[in-house]
Amino acid sequence: MPSCSPDCCLFQAVEIVKVWSEDGAGKVVEIPADMTARDVCQLLVYKSHCVEDGAWALVEHHPILGLERCLEDHELVVNVQSSMSSDSKFLFRKNYAKYEFFRNPLNFFPEQMVAWCQEADGSIPQSQLLQNFLNSSSCPEIQGYLYVKEPGRKSWKKLYMFLRRSGLYYSTKGTSKEPRHLQLLSDLDESNIFTTITGRKPHNAPTDFQFCIKPSKVRSDCKELKMLCAEDEQSRTCWMTAFRLLKYGIVLYQSYSLPQQRKPATSHFSAPVRSVSENSLVAMDFSGRTGRVIENPVEAQSAALEEGQTWRKRGQRMNVLGSSSPLHPSSLSTVIHRTQVWFHGRIMREDAHKMIMQQGQVDGLFLLRDSQSNPKAFVLTLCHHQKIKHFQILPCEEDGQVFFSLDDGATKFTDLIHLVEFYQLNRGVLPCKLKHPCTAVAL
């Protein structure tokens, strides 16, 4: 029997994957069978001229089931695709909360929900919280009440649950931990945890904080889904984060610890990329006789801020001279924000809320949009302590020039870019600084 040529073997190892962006556009990529979700994200970042900041994610999206989850960086994309139904698809978007629990564990694990499973009332020392999740020989558990949807019915039952390395259990007798009172609801090894995206109505859920445990090999059978509901966002986040930590353990920490910037897999490109976006440009220093690329990100940011201030001073001089150019600074300052990744135009309040939810609900995640109630105003949508808040940005006129303000004119800015830059460095009247722009990528 003739042996397979190297080209043939290479062809057999390549799979076709289609990935969609939030604007409904899709991109087809050819990937080898051993390519991870992180590698695919870096490939898409390179192709789409995005900034690689470690927050990009592939999302497994099931529209009929109303479920989605972010793939872990180490998961093989081809394996995940083989277990998806024909109506399911991959989405490419930001997820700032992917590893946020490593940076701020106390925000993710309320003390009353974490315990040792060997002891009835012993709690884990906060200093060792993550170590106990990552160490396979330790035995932390998450405990608390959850609503569970009864199979084949619309009713929900409130049960006391325990999440351990061996699986998710519920007590048949109050809050008892005795083995004879514990029933296994789902294991971790052969399941994945999903967020429910259809709202409360389809499942008649008691709260808005639903999630679901889906067996990995089940494609579209609703009967195999374990529908769950928490009392609030913090407890839902705790259950879902603990599920990931107990299932993957140290592998998650290794993915988090990898350098955020790696050389992209350029071998997968068949043609040169011709389009150039603002995000693909590098910072340059032209203060000397010759230009140089600024490698230090802090220096690059300082250069960008300095350039912004120079532009504003130049604009003020032109305003005094009364330039008749169509790009007059006084008019340019009212539209320049539309070039920014954090500005989303005339989207509804509900859409802004949904985008923040999808991209992780971490402190400082923000976007700006046009106000629906005031055509001359704008709205800052900001996440803080897993709650989404909206702040109106009002225009005010002084000496014939329009300024923008978040605090009734106490602090005024010539344009929205200036305003965002200020609140990225200063909290001011906001509950926290602006940290992560909520970005809608176009593939």
HELIX and SHEET records of a PDB file:
HELIX    1   1 PRO A    6  ALA A   13  1                                   8    
HELIX    2   2 ALA A   37  SER A   48  1                                  12    
HELIX    3   3 VAL A   77  SER A   82  1                                   6    
HELIX    4   4 GLU A  100  ARG A  103  1                                   4    
HELIX    5   5 PRO A  105  PHE A  108  1                                   4    
HELIX    6   6 GLU A  111  MET A  113  5                                   3    
HELIX    7   7 GLN A  126  GLN A  128  5                                   3    
HELIX    8   8 LEU A  129  LEU A  134  1                                   6    
HELIX    9   9 PRO A  179  HIS A  181  5                                   3    
HELIX   10  10 LYS A  201  HIS A  203  5                                   3    
HELIX   11  11 CYS A  222  GLU A  224  5                                   3    
HELIX   12  12 GLU A  233  TYR A  248  1                                  16    
HELIX   13  13 ILE A  250  SER A  257  1                                   8    
HELIX   14  14 THR A  266  HIS A  268  5                                   3    
HELIX   15  15 GLU A  278  SER A  280  5                                   3    
HELIX   16  16 PRO A  297  LEU A  321  1                                  25    
HELIX   17  17 PRO A  329  LEU A  332  1                                   4    
HELIX   18  18 ILE A  336  THR A  339  5                                   4    
HELIX   19  19 ARG A  349  GLN A  358  1                                  10    
HELIX   20  20 LEU A  416  LEU A  425  1                                  10    
SHEET    1   A10 GLY A  26  PRO A  32  0                                        
SHEET    2   A10 VAL A  14  TRP A  20 -1                                        
SHEET    3   A10 LYS A  89  LYS A  94  1                                        
SHEET    4   A10 TRP A  56  HIS A  62 -1                                        
SHEET    5   A10 LEU A  67  CYS A  70 -1                                        
SHEET    6   A10 SER A 191  THR A 196 -1                                        
SHEET    7   A10 PHE A 209  PRO A 215 -1                                        
SHEET    8   A10 LYS A 226  ALA A 230 -1                                        
SHEET    9   A10 PRO A 140  LYS A 149 -1                                        
SHEET   10   A10 VAL A 114  TRP A 116 -1                                        
SHEET    1   B12 GLY A  26  PRO A  32  0                                        
SHEET    2   B12 VAL A  14  TRP A  20 -1                                        
SHEET    3   B12 LYS A  89  LYS A  94  1                                        
SHEET    4   B12 TRP A  56  HIS A  62 -1                                        
SHEET    5   B12 LEU A  67  CYS A  70 -1                                        
SHEET    6   B12 SER A 191  THR A 196 -1                                        
SHEET    7   B12 PHE A 209  PRO A 215 -1                                        
SHEET    8   B12 LYS A 226  ALA A 230 -1                                        
SHEET    9   B12 PRO A 140  LYS A 149 -1                                        
SHEET   10   B12 TRP A 156  ARG A 164 -1                                        
SHEET   11   B12 GLY A 167  SER A 171 -1                                        
SHEET   12   B12 LEU A 182  SER A 186 -1                                        
SHEET    1   C 2 MET A 284  ASP A 285  0                                        
SHEET    2   C 2 ARG A 292  VAL A 293 -1                                        
SHEET    1   D 6 LYS A 412  PHE A 413  0                                        
SHEET    2   D 6 GLN A 401  SER A 405 -1                                        
SHEET    3   D 6 LYS A 387  GLU A 398 -1                                        
SHEET    4   D 6 PHE A 378  HIS A 384 -1                                        
SHEET    5   D 6 LEU A 365  ASP A 370 -1                                        
SHEET    6   D 6 HIS A 436  PRO A 437  1                                        
END                                                                             
